[in-house]
């Protein structure tokens, strides 16, 4: 199955959350964490390796945090759109 590209739904106007949510649903479940074993890695619960040999530690921290940040941002956008 081909997932939507990151730019899908990027037309002018309201951000389409559907392709973002679909990519999130297919990603390895979180939380993710960064680890260092001679190189930067991103690991998920259960010992699943999400990414290895990420060059910069700051990028590793960003990618690992994104697994929790993106659902939180989606929830906030939906809350704001609902007027709450």
C-alpha positions, 0 to 999 in steps of 0.5 A: 500500500502506498501512503500519501506523500508528505506534500499531499493536501498542501493546497492553499487553504485548510491543512488536510489532516487525513493524510498525516493521520494515515501516515501516523497510523502506519508508523511503528507504535510509540513511544520512540526514544533515542539511544546511542550504541556507537551511533544514534538510533531511534528505538520503539517499545518492544525493541523495534528499531525505527532508524539507525545511524542518524547523523546528528543527535539533535535530529535523533531527538527530534525524530523520536519526539515526533512520534508523540508530538504529531498526535498531540498537534493533530489533537490541538488542531482538531480542538481549535477547529471545533471551537473548544 
